[in-house]
Each structure stands twice: as C-alpha cells, then as structure tokens.
Amino acid sequence: MEHNTFPDKHEHRWTDADMVDHELEAASQEERDITDAAARVIASQWHGGQASDLYSFVSTGAISDGVQIELARAIAEADEADRDRLAALSRYLMNREDTGAVDGWPDLWLQPPDTQQEPNDDCAACGNHWSSPHSPDCPLNVDEPATTPTSAYVDLFGDDPKIMGEFRERYLGTFASLAAYAQHIINAGDMLRELHEAPIPEDLRQYVSFDYAALGEAWQVAGDIVTAETDDGRIYVFNKRA
C-alpha cells in the first residue's frame, strides 16, 4: 500500500493549547489536579527565562518558594483562558506533596488523545460517571481547593501589574490563626528574650505572657495586616502596608 506522506487537510492538528485545555476538562470532570505533563507544558509557556523559578520547574520538576510569586505576575498579564490554565498550574503546585526534582521530568509532554477511542466519562480511579459522586474509597473523592495564596491576593488587592509585583513583600505566609501568626512573629524576634531578661519578680513571672490572639487582632484592626481564609479553615496573611 502506498503511504501518503501528506496528511489529510481535514485531520485535526492538536496544538499545545488544545492538549492543555483537553487535560483541564478531564481533570475537572475527574475532580483531580492536572497531570505532571500538563503542568510542565503550561509552565513552559510562561517562564521568565533561565533565571526564573518557573524555568527551573520546567527543567527539573522542582517547586521552589518563588514559583507562586512568578505565577501571580503571569496571572496579572494573562487573558481569561490563560488564567484558567495558570490557576490549574497553581493548584497543582500547591497540592503536590514532593517538591523536589523528578526523575525523567524533561521527557514529559502532553500527547494528543486517541481520537479513535470512544469518549469515556467515567472516573479513572473508581469507575463512577463524572456526574455522580465518587465511591467512598475513591482517592479522587476530595474537594478541589478553590482558594490559593495567589487568588486570595487578587481578591484582596486586585490584579494591577504593579500590585501583583508586590506579592513577594505582601504575602507573609499561611497560619492556623491570627494567634499562630503573632506567635510566629514574636518567636522570630527578640521579644521573648527581652521578656525573660526583664526585672520581673520570680513569683510573678509565671503569670507574664503574650496574648498572641489579642496581638494578632490588634495588628489586623490597626491595618498592618489583612487575612483571607483558606479552604481548610486556616488563613493567608498579607502585609497591608507594603
């Protein structure tokens, strides 16, 4: 049989964007994060050069501390479709437990789906249709986080590029509560040492302590910090005065 070296003009050509969107739809139906390959493809389209955190992620799979900051800047510049892709990447980075380099990472890339295969609307893990609840023991039977540090930051401060560029200075971390944040700040400084060295009678010293909850609330009321609640009841803390 003679081989036709020229493809049919009506044959669908899967671009990287097509394959990413196909994976986003599959991940949404199956209630899971995007695959490693999809994360690498998205990051490859938005990294800022060899010195950037996203470039390091594309090269090795390692997730560095600054990658969400770079993503925040990318989201500020993106259109609606790209924001959905970047948000999926942000959730993947937040949920992946192992943040180190991945063996075989440079070989990962999305592949066009088998267009001859019948569509499958079942969960890959438990077999239930995507419109039905997962089985009780299905590993995908979890809620996808709706809030990330980046999305919370945009909700609080807006997506102006100048504001997005201040994410590194404004984002102070994720904590169980305002009290936990205040304790973190106090423990990181010299206040506990100064309190220990203060001339307080020994019989009264056991009654002297910081009210961390009140201190955290005071900082918030004064406008020094602002918070947003995470999906699991913790808080993202941001510097309001940066």
Salt bridges, closest charged atoms under 4 A:
GLU11 OE1 - ARG13 NH1 3.53
ASP18 OD2 - HIS12 NE2 3.65
ASP21 OD2 - ARG85 NH2 2.82
GLU23 OE2 - ARG32 NH1 2.62
GLU30 OE1 - ARG32 NE 2.59
GLU31 OE1 - HIS134 NE2 3.54
ASP82 OD1 - ARG85 NH1 2.69
ASP121 OD2 - HIS129 NE2 3.86
GLU144 OE1 - ARG91 NE 3.41
ASP159 OD2 - ARG83 NH2 2.80
GLU166 OE2 - LYS162 NZ 3.22
GLU166 OE1 - ARG170 NE 3.03
ASP190 OD2 - ARG193 NH2 3.86
GLU197 OE1 - ARG193 NH1 3.29
GLU202 OE2 - ARG205 NE 3.63
ASP224 OD1 - ARG241 NE 2.63
ASP232 OD2 - ARG234 NE 3.11
